[in-house]
Amino acid sequence: MVQRVARDICLDGSQRAAVTSEVAGRSGQAVDHQPPADGPAVVDSTDLPHLHTFTRGLGLDCDAVNAALTHPFHNGGTEGVNTKTKLIKRQMYGRAGFALLRHRILLG
């Protein structure tokens, strides 16, 4: 309840923010597997170029979006390893060399 009141106060003076909030709420419904029937029509009727670009990108990559929302598979583990490796690499910049970097990655 408090969050809705705070959101309404923030959106009170900005029509763009209100429309963006409405579209974001409809996108949340799509993630809950209840896609809104008039979602693209709402975005097309607004004067918000960033939302037009976003929905055009979703439309071009519709198969990937549907797969991401419906399949239980993801590459989170791989992305986590990549992030950790990059973090170690950045910490090791200018230090002893590749042998120590390799050792820290294998032990990490």
KAPEVEN-V708642 format. One line per field, one symbol per residue. ss: DSSP state (~ for helix, > for strand, _ for the rest). phi: phi as a letter, one per 40 degrees, with the letter a starting at -180 (. if undefined). burial: + if it has 16 or more other ideal C-beta (glycine too) atoms within 10 Angstrom, else -. Layout:
BEGIN
ss = ???
phi = ???
burial = ???
END
This chain:
BEGIN
ss = _~~~~~~~~~~___~~~~~~~~~~~~~~~~~_______~~~~~~____~~~~~~~~~~~~_~~~~~~~~~_____~~~~~~~~~~~~~~~~______~~~~~~~~~~_
phi = .ccccccccccdcbccccccccccccccccccgbcccbdcccccccbbccccccccccccbdcccccccbcccabcccccccccccccccccdgcchcccddcccccc
burial = ----------+-------++--+--++-----------++--+----+--+---+--+---------------------------------+--------+--+----
END
